[in-house]
Amino acid sequence: MSSKRIIISIIGPDRVGIIAGVSAILAEHNINILDISQTILQEFFSMIMIADMTRSTISLQQLKELLTARGEELGVSISAQHEDAFNYMHRI
């Protein structure tokens, strides 16, 4: 059985509602957040999430579209990719 884990990254100017905005989309579509790492570097917000799409009600492509739109609303860049693609791109 292949993994249904995805990596979501968010980068942009810090503001209220970024985590809530992303988390709301995930919860609405039954995507479980497994881990979060976030920091604020001066005025810039940076966050990486690992989430499980096993019980998701939408496809990864649909999720990407929703997150892109939410990122535009929030003034941040949001990307999502399957864990395997992320690992392949970042291997040594």
QUIMOSUL-V300026 format. One line per field, one symbol per residue. psi: psi as a letter, one per 40 degrees, with the letter a starting at -180 (. if undefined). burial: + if it has 16 or more other ideal C-beta (glycine too) atoms within 10 Angstrom, else -. Layout:
psi = ???
burial = ???
//
This chain:
psi = hiifiihhihhahiihedddddddddddffhhhdihhiihhbehhhihihihedeieiiddddddddddddddefihhihiidddddddei.
burial = ---+++++-+-+-----+--++--++--+-+-------------+-+-+++++--+-+-+--++-++--++--+-+-+-++++--+------
//
